[in-house]
Amino acid sequence: MRTSTMMSHIVKANVTAEARMRPRNQLTMPEPVVEAAAIEAGDRFLVEVTADDPDTVRLHRIRSSYAGALRDVYGDATEYIDAERSSWDAADRR
């Protein structure tokens, strides 16, 4: 069970594992990959193949929510917002 939506994208180690395409285009994800990426039943993915590298298939998880995805990108959100608002006030005084 995933404990945190935000923590699900943090991989603690690189994982490489073999998977095999089954009939009806089904691919079973190897357990080490599932665990490392915190993949759960029902997760959705965008599958990408490019013409310049057709032997590489990339899976991009489609998040059901992006809430909190940029947490801590700007440091403390309150301080960042206060600083932004202060800069607006300073611009108004010019």
Secondary structure, DSSP 4 states (H G I P E B T S, - for coil): --S-TGGGG--SS-------EEGGGEEPPPHHHHHHHT--TT-EEEEEEETTEEEEEEEEEE-S--TTTTTTTTSSHHHHHHHHHHHHHHHHH-
